[in-house]
Amino acid sequence: MAKHLRQLIWLTTLLALAVIVVGAYVRLSDAGLGCPDWPGCYGHLGVPVSPEQIQKAQALYPGQTIEHPKAAKEMLHRYLAGGLGLIILLINIFAFKTVPTMRPPMAVTLALLVLVIFQALLGMWTVTLLLKPVIVTAHLLGGMAILALLVWLSLSVYAPRPRVANSSTLSRLTTLGLLMVFLQIALGGWVSSNYAALACTDFPLCQGRWLPPMDFSHAFQLTRELGKTADGGSLSREALTALHWTHRVGALLTVVVVGALVWRAARYSLLRGTAFLVLGLLLTQVTLGIANVWFSLPLSVALLHNAGAALLLSALTMLKFKVGSIATGPRS
């Protein structure tokens, strides 16, 4: 059973990455409300296609136009996410039945189960609360957290961490790098969920200035509706600019911190390959972010930027896992 469990965990990790990419595709192609209800679509478990199904859907949601392409994208995401949840439940069951000496970390498997249940609730609230930015951003972060935990779990079942001393400075720096990337993903999600990706259409300047007019007081209010301030007014261009500008500053800080981490980690032979992987993904992310601005957010580039964020977080998780074994490898 242990061998099959390892294979299942790896496949689940790949599925989690696919769910993140498809979820980004749904959001970026404006299909987040392709189905007005949850978990079904216009009262069906699939997209209504027959005349009878369409008639029933129109009776349930009068005045609403059924857009089949958007509904199909939304339901594909739900099917994949539902499958991911069921497989994580199976992983917990199999892990519990595995002999203790070959059992994966139960704290991680249980955390995955709790997180995927909460993620399902966020998916429901994304629809019922009409793409409320804080819910959409939390849904993105939940997916990223599930992926990171699955990467950690995958490494745990294939390569248990040696019980050796490690560099506390490097360990702290790796943790800081992980937190910086996660916070940057949160900022990116907040920019995307508020449709502020094109608030600045030039680079490195923003609206022709280093410091354009910005409204931070409304930009980061969490308890508000899409496009609105907390008191119900329209969200200003200055507020959207503040979101975009902050994401750029966050990217610069992330490059500095993760760059320092790569420089230090590359001094150890056991970590060098993973450190260079992190560096490559980091530079790719910066390039894709700039391309999003220069080319006015093409869907393909925006999708790659989302996927790159997931891969960068995964690579940093791998590096954090390996830091515990650096004492067994020589420094260059």
C-alpha positions as CSV (number, residue, x, y, z in Angstrom):
1,M,0.0,0.0,0.0
2,A,2.9,2.4,0.8
3,K,4.1,2.3,-2.9
4,H,0.6,3.1,-4.2
5,L,0.2,5.8,-1.6
6,R,3.4,7.5,-2.8
7,Q,2.2,7.4,-6.4
8,L,-1.2,8.7,-5.4
9,I,0.4,11.7,-3.6
10,W,2.5,12.6,-6.6
11,L,-0.4,12.4,-9.0
12,T,-2.5,14.5,-6.5
13,T,0.2,17.1,-6.5
14,L,0.1,17.4,-10.3
15,L,-3.7,17.6,-10.1
16,A,-3.5,20.4,-7.6
17,L,-1.3,22.4,-10.0
18,A,-3.8,21.7,-12.8
19,V,-6.7,23.0,-10.6
20,I,-4.7,26.2,-9.9
21,V,-4.1,26.8,-13.6
22,V,-7.6,26.0,-14.7
23,G,-8.9,28.2,-11.8
24,A,-6.8,31.1,-13.1
25,Y,-8.1,30.5,-16.6
26,V,-11.7,30.7,-15.4
27,R,-11.0,33.9,-13.5
28,L,-8.9,35.6,-16.3
29,S,-11.5,34.7,-19.0
30,D,-14.2,36.3,-16.9
31,A,-16.0,33.0,-16.4
32,G,-16.1,33.0,-12.6
33,L,-19.9,33.5,-12.7
34,G,-20.5,31.2,-15.7
35,C,-22.8,29.3,-13.3
36,P,-24.9,31.4,-10.9
37,D,-25.3,28.6,-8.4
38,W,-23.2,26.0,-6.6
39,P,-22.2,23.2,-6.8
40,G,-24.4,22.7,-9.9
41,C,-24.9,24.9,-12.9
42,Y,-28.4,26.4,-13.4
43,G,-29.8,23.6,-11.3
44,H,-28.0,20.8,-13.1
45,L,-24.8,18.8,-12.2
46,G,-23.5,19.7,-15.7
47,V,-24.0,22.6,-18.1
48,P,-27.6,22.6,-19.5
49,V,-27.5,21.8,-23.2
50,S,-30.8,20.1,-24.1
51,P,-33.9,22.3,-24.8
52,E,-35.6,20.8,-21.6
53,Q,-32.6,21.6,-19.5
54,I,-32.3,25.1,-20.9
55,Q,-36.0,25.8,-20.3
56,K,-35.7,24.6,-16.7
57,A,-32.6,26.8,-16.2
58,Q,-34.3,29.9,-17.6
59,A,-37.3,29.2,-15.2
60,L,-34.9,29.0,-12.2
61,Y,-32.9,32.1,-13.3
62,P,-35.2,34.3,-15.3
63,G,-33.6,37.1,-17.3
64,Q,-30.2,35.5,-17.1
65,T,-28.4,34.4,-20.3
66,I,-26.8,31.0,-20.3
67,E,-23.3,31.4,-21.7
68,H,-22.2,27.8,-22.5
69,P,-18.5,28.4,-22.9
70,K,-18.2,30.2,-19.6
71,A,-20.4,27.7,-17.8
72,A,-18.3,24.8,-19.3
73,K,-15.0,26.4,-18.0
74,E,-16.5,26.9,-14.5
75,M,-17.8,23.3,-14.3
76,L,-14.5,21.9,-15.5
77,H,-12.8,23.7,-12.6
78,R,-15.4,22.4,-10.2
79,Y,-15.0,18.8,-11.4
80,L,-11.2,18.9,-11.1
81,A,-11.4,20.6,-7.6
82,G,-14.0,18.0,-6.5
83,G,-11.8,15.2,-7.7
84,L,-8.9,16.7,-5.8
85,G,-10.9,16.8,-2.6
86,L,-11.9,13.2,-2.9
87,I,-8.4,12.1,-3.6
88,I,-7.1,14.0,-0.5
89,L,-9.7,12.2,1.5
90,L,-8.4,8.9,0.1
91,I,-4.9,9.8,1.0
92,N,-5.9,10.4,4.6
93,I,-7.7,7.0,4.7
94,F,-4.7,5.1,3.1
95,A,-2.2,7.0,5.4
96,F,-4.2,6.0,8.5
97,K,-4.1,2.3,7.4
98,T,-0.4,2.3,6.5
99,V,2.0,0.9,9.1
100,P,3.4,3.7,11.3
101,T,7.0,3.2,10.1
102,M,5.9,3.9,6.5
103,R,3.2,6.4,7.2
104,P,3.4,9.9,5.7
105,P,3.2,12.9,8.2
106,M,-0.3,12.7,9.5
107,A,-0.3,16.3,10.5
108,V,0.2,17.3,6.9
109,T,-2.4,14.9,5.5
110,L,-5.0,16.1,8.1
111,A,-4.1,19.8,7.4
112,L,-4.7,19.0,3.7
113,L,-8.1,17.6,4.4
114,V,-9.2,20.6,6.5
115,L,-7.9,23.0,4.0
116,V,-9.6,21.4,1.0
117,I,-12.9,21.4,2.9
118,F,-12.5,25.1,3.6
119,Q,-11.4,25.6,0.0
120,A,-14.7,24.2,-1.2
121,L,-16.6,26.7,1.0
122,L,-14.5,29.5,-0.5
123,G,-15.4,28.2,-4.0
124,M,-19.1,28.4,-3.1
125,W,-18.8,31.9,-1.5
126,T,-16.9,33.1,-4.7
127,V,-20.2,32.4,-6.6
128,T,-22.8,33.3,-4.0
129,L,-21.0,36.5,-2.9
130,L,-20.5,37.6,-6.6
131,L,-16.7,37.5,-6.9
132,K,-16.1,39.4,-3.7
133,P,-12.3,40.3,-3.9
134,V,-11.4,39.0,-0.4
135,I,-13.1,35.6,-1.1
136,V,-11.5,35.3,-4.6
137,T,-8.0,36.1,-3.2
138,A,-8.5,33.7,-0.3
139,H,-9.6,31.0,-2.7
140,L,-6.4,31.5,-4.7
141,L,-4.2,31.4,-1.5
142,G,-6.0,28.2,-0.4
143,G,-5.1,26.5,-3.7
144,M,-1.5,27.6,-3.4
145,A,-1.3,26.3,0.2
146,I,-2.7,22.9,-0.8
147,L,-0.1,22.6,-3.5
148,A,2.7,23.5,-1.2
149,L,1.6,21.0,1.4
150,L,1.3,18.3,-1.3
151,V,4.8,19.0,-2.5
152,W,6.0,18.7,1.1
153,L,4.1,15.5,1.5
154,S,5.5,14.1,-1.8
155,L,9.0,14.7,-0.7
156,S,8.3,13.2,2.7
157,V,7.2,9.9,1.4
158,Y,10.0,9.6,-1.1
159,A,12.9,11.2,0.7
160,P,12.4,11.5,4.5
161,R,14.4,14.3,6.0
162,P,17.6,13.3,7.7
163,R,17.8,14.1,11.4
164,V,20.9,16.3,11.3
165,A,21.9,19.7,12.3
166,N,21.4,22.5,9.8
167,S,22.2,26.2,9.3
168,S,19.7,28.1,11.4
169,T,20.4,31.3,9.3
170,L,19.7,29.5,6.0
171,S,16.6,27.9,7.5
172,R,15.2,31.3,8.6
173,L,16.1,32.8,5.3
174,T,14.3,30.0,3.4
175,T,11.2,30.6,5.6
176,L,11.3,34.3,4.9
177,G,11.6,33.6,1.2
178,L,8.6,31.3,1.3
179,L,6.6,34.0,3.2
180,M,7.6,36.7,0.8
181,V,6.5,34.7,-2.2
182,F,3.2,33.7,-0.5
183,L,2.5,37.4,0.3
184,Q,3.4,38.4,-3.2
185,I,0.9,35.8,-4.5
186,A,-1.6,37.3,-2.2
187,L,-0.9,40.8,-3.6
188,G,-1.1,39.5,-7.1
189,G,-4.4,37.8,-6.3
190,W,-5.7,41.1,-4.8
191,V,-4.7,43.0,-8.0
192,S,-6.3,40.4,-10.2
193,S,-9.6,40.1,-8.2
194,N,-9.9,43.9,-8.3
195,Y,-9.1,44.0,-12.0
196,A,-6.2,46.4,-11.4
197,A,-3.6,44.5,-13.6
198,L,-3.7,47.3,-16.1
199,A,-3.9,50.3,-13.8
200,C,-0.3,51.0,-14.9
201,T,0.3,50.4,-18.6
202,D,4.0,51.3,-18.7
203,F,7.1,49.9,-17.1
204,P,9.2,50.7,-15.1
205,L,7.2,53.9,-14.6
206,C,3.5,53.9,-13.7
207,Q,1.4,56.3,-15.6
208,G,4.7,58.1,-16.6
209,R,5.8,58.6,-13.0
210,W,7.6,56.8,-10.3
211,L,4.9,57.8,-7.8
212,P,1.6,58.3,-9.5
213,P,-1.5,59.5,-7.7
214,M,-2.6,56.7,-5.3
215,D,-5.4,56.0,-2.8
216,F,-4.2,53.5,-0.3
217,S,-7.1,54.1,2.1
218,H,-9.6,52.4,-0.1
219,A,-7.2,50.0,-2.0
220,F,-6.8,47.5,0.8
221,Q,-10.2,47.5,2.4
222,L,-11.2,43.9,2.7
223,T,-14.8,44.2,3.6
224,R,-16.2,45.6,0.3
225,E,-17.8,44.4,-2.9
226,L,-16.1,44.2,-6.3
227,G,-15.5,47.7,-7.7
228,K,-16.8,49.4,-4.6
229,T,-15.4,51.0,-1.5
230,A,-16.5,49.9,2.0
231,D,-19.1,52.7,2.1
232,G,-20.5,51.7,-1.3
233,G,-18.9,54.3,-3.5
234,S,-17.0,53.4,-6.7
235,L,-13.4,52.3,-6.4
236,S,-11.3,55.1,-7.9
237,R,-8.5,54.7,-10.4
238,E,-6.1,56.0,-7.8
239,A,-7.1,53.0,-5.5
240,L,-6.5,50.5,-8.4
241,T,-3.1,52.2,-9.1
242,A,-2.1,51.8,-5.4
243,L,-2.9,48.1,-5.7
244,H,-0.8,47.7,-8.9
245,W,2.1,49.8,-7.6
246,T,2.3,47.9,-4.3
247,H,2.5,44.6,-6.2
248,R,5.4,46.0,-8.1
249,V,7.2,47.0,-4.9
250,G,6.5,43.6,-3.4
251,A,8.0,42.0,-6.5
252,L,11.2,44.0,-6.0
253,L,11.5,43.1,-2.3
254,T,10.8,39.4,-3.2
255,V,13.6,39.5,-5.8
256,V,16.0,40.8,-3.1
257,V,15.1,38.3,-0.5
258,V,14.8,35.3,-2.7
259,G,18.0,36.3,-4.5
260,A,19.9,36.4,-1.2
261,L,18.4,33.0,-0.4
262,V,19.6,31.5,-3.7
263,W,23.1,33.0,-3.2
264,R,23.4,31.5,0.2
265,A,21.8,28.1,-0.6
266,A,23.9,27.6,-3.8
267,R,27.0,27.4,-1.5
268,Y,25.9,23.9,-0.5
269,S,26.1,21.1,-3.1
270,L,22.9,19.4,-1.9
271,L,20.9,22.5,-2.4
272,R,22.5,24.0,-5.5
273,G,20.2,22.4,-8.1
274,T,17.1,23.5,-6.3
275,A,18.5,26.9,-5.6
276,F,19.1,27.5,-9.3
277,L,15.6,26.2,-10.1
278,V,14.2,28.8,-7.7
279,L,16.3,31.5,-9.4
280,G,15.2,30.5,-12.9
281,L,11.5,30.5,-11.9
282,L,12.0,33.9,-10.1
283,L,13.5,35.5,-13.1
284,T,10.8,34.0,-15.3
285,Q,8.1,35.4,-13.1
286,V,9.6,38.9,-13.2
287,T,9.8,38.7,-17.0
288,L,6.2,37.5,-17.3
289,G,5.0,40.2,-15.0
290,I,6.6,42.9,-17.1
291,A,5.2,41.2,-20.3
292,N,1.7,41.4,-18.8
293,V,2.1,45.2,-18.6
294,W,3.8,45.8,-21.9
295,F,1.4,43.6,-23.9
296,S,-1.8,44.6,-22.0
297,L,-2.4,41.3,-20.2
298,P,-2.7,38.7,-22.9
299,L,-4.5,35.6,-21.5
300,S,-1.6,33.2,-22.3
301,V,1.0,35.4,-20.5
302,A,-1.4,36.0,-17.5
303,L,-1.9,32.2,-17.2
304,L,1.8,31.5,-17.4
305,H,2.3,34.1,-14.6
306,N,-0.2,32.3,-12.4
307,A,1.4,28.9,-13.1
308,G,4.9,30.4,-12.5
309,A,3.8,31.6,-9.1
310,A,2.6,28.1,-8.2
311,L,5.9,26.5,-9.5
312,L,8.0,29.1,-7.6
313,L,6.2,28.4,-4.4
314,S,6.6,24.7,-5.0
315,A,10.4,25.1,-5.7
316,L,10.8,27.1,-2.5
317,T,8.9,24.4,-0.6
318,M,11.4,21.8,-2.0
319,L,14.3,24.0,-0.9
320,K,12.8,24.4,2.6
321,F,12.5,20.6,2.8
322,K,16.1,20.1,1.7
323,V,17.6,22.6,4.1
324,G,17.4,20.0,6.9
325,S,19.9,17.8,5.0
326,I,22.6,20.3,4.1
327,A,24.9,19.1,6.9
328,T,25.4,15.9,4.8
329,G,26.6,17.7,1.8
330,P,29.9,19.7,1.3
331,R,30.1,23.3,0.7
332,S,31.8,24.5,-2.5
